[in-house]
Amino acid sequence: MLSSPMKKKKREKSEYNSPYSSPYHSPGSSVRRTAILRRHVRHFRYYVFPLVSAVSGCLLLVIVLFSLLGRSPPLRHHDHLSLLRFHASSAGKGVAEAQLNTDEMPVFRVPESGGSSGPHLWSTTKSELFFGCSNAGDKFLTADAKTLPNRYLLIAASGGLNQQRTGITDAVVAAYILNATLVVPTLDHTSFWKDSSNFGEIFDEDWFISFLSNDVKIIKELPSKGGKPMNVYTMRVPRKCNVKCYLDRVVPVLNRKHAVQLTKFDYRLSNKLDIHLQKLRCRTNYHALKFTDTINEMGRKLVERMKMKNKNFIALHLRFEPDMLAFSGCYFGGGEKERNELGAIRKRWKTLHEVDPDKVRKRGRCPLSPEEVGLMLRGLGFGSDVHLYVASGEVYKGEETLAPLKALFPNFHTKETIASEEELEPFSSFSSRMAALDFIVCDESGVFVTNNNGNMARILAGRRRYFGHKPTIRPNAKKLYELFVNQNNMTWEEFASRVRTSQIGSMGAPKEIREGKGVFHENPTACICSTSNTQSKDYAVVSEFELNDGSKLSKEDDTSKDSGYAEGYTTDKDSGYATGYTTDDEQYWSEMDYVETGNKSLGNGTSARLKVLRSHLPELLELFSD
């Protein structure tokens, strides 16, 4: 009995020291296990967890800094055209996304809605205060009192429809200056357009003669002399020839020869003339020059069909023909294929020097691409429900180039889509007559927009000012270039806001351009009067500009100190001409008129037209250098 406690202690000791035993399996092991776990948790909490948190925070900070500092560089302008594609949002929220062709996230989201829709998009501020006024003054000598006998002036107008229109208008003024009888001008049949139409097949000849009968005596044909045709002396006056120039150069010849023909008559009259001569220009351009009844009737049908789709529609004059692009020296993101194709065309003009496409575009001298026009219109507030009428010749790369514009504005129309082949058949073989149909629709549209600064754009800009300042959007290409280049680095809201700011002064509103500035055909200030009792009757500089959202920007805040032009215009030092409306020699390709809105493809005819161009190269160079 005495040895029992000793045996019990030895047994417990041996069990404890056994290699298969553990304190956790011994009596009270659960308590010890809990204590040890608590020690481990406290050790992790106070030492390991703070270390892990600090490391994680550092990594997160590095990631954020890398995302900010390592932001993708902005796309060059010619890159974004080839990378962007438009598609409907899968979320079904009425959004079109501009997205890279890679798996990256969208750069910005272009809404289907313009975001600022309203009546202001279809009218110009204070336009009701201005009206066209071109009647002759009391001191203006009539044709009967001024025209001298045996003095005849013949004019050979050159170029396409609208270039010819400027020539015809100036021919009337030239005849008045020279006290001569004007023979109805002849039109160009041999240039790029290959249009055989005579004056009376495009314009109402009898109306032209009768309307101007008090101003200038006009006859259809040169009279014979002694039963024989009169001898005609052919000569040419310099471009922008003023009154003294005509009197010095032409009058002596008229006195000797009696009948003088002035050839290549385009831009041969100065923009700066006395007000009574400027008003004669306006009477001729806006009243005397009417299209024939056949053209007017078809044009009205096209307008009515567009207005049936929507009372307000946009008309876009889109010049994006291959030869025009080649001549401009601009690049539009088509890679080596585009460079080779346009470069081959450009080489046919032997005297054209190499240009840097980026520099040309930075100076605002490239036409907007169809995609850029669409983005500009959406930024200004026009939604995808707007109906768009497009007046265009052959578009470079065709449907591929037009696809982004059609994605933004699916209600896309042309004269070929709203009229049958049978209806267009009398016009389809004559590029000038087809251009006349487009001219009528563009003139009657709620908003007219152009991607270029060519002749049709200028003529229509002036005409729409004269007849009530209907909205006319002339892209400020220099300002918009910066936006298109950097659109990858901004939200849509910022992009749209900057588009609206960039276009201040380029929307066809009254008094956007100071009197005497710009080409008269696009800025006929001498022929526009004001009805306001609180403003000068003169067509003076605006004191404030109104944004689309109704907010106002004072002239002091938005005017160049050097030029007096609204921001978005910089003045050319030589001409005082805002770059939004570039000068003849600056944007030399704009004067070529090309196929304007003709129906003929440039395909097989390009070489022939280029041969003609080369034969007239000295004249073109003279045009570009003036």
Beta strands, then each sheet from edge to edge (+ up, - down):
strand 1: 85-88
strand 2: 95-99
strand 3: 108-111
strand 4: 130-132
strand 5: 152-155
strand 6: 181-183
strand 7: 218-219
strand 8: 224-225
strand 9: 228-229
strand 10: 233-235
strand 11: 259-262
strand 12: 314-318
strand 13: 388-392
strand 14: 412-413
strand 15: 447-450
strand 16: 472-473
strand 17: 528-530
strand 18: 544-546
strand 19: 552-554
sheet 1: 1+ 2- 3+
sheet 2: 4+ 17-
sheet 3: 7+ 6+ 5+ 11+ 10+
sheet 4: 8+ 9-
sheet 5: 14+ 13+ 12+ 15+ 16+
sheet 6: 18+ 19-
end
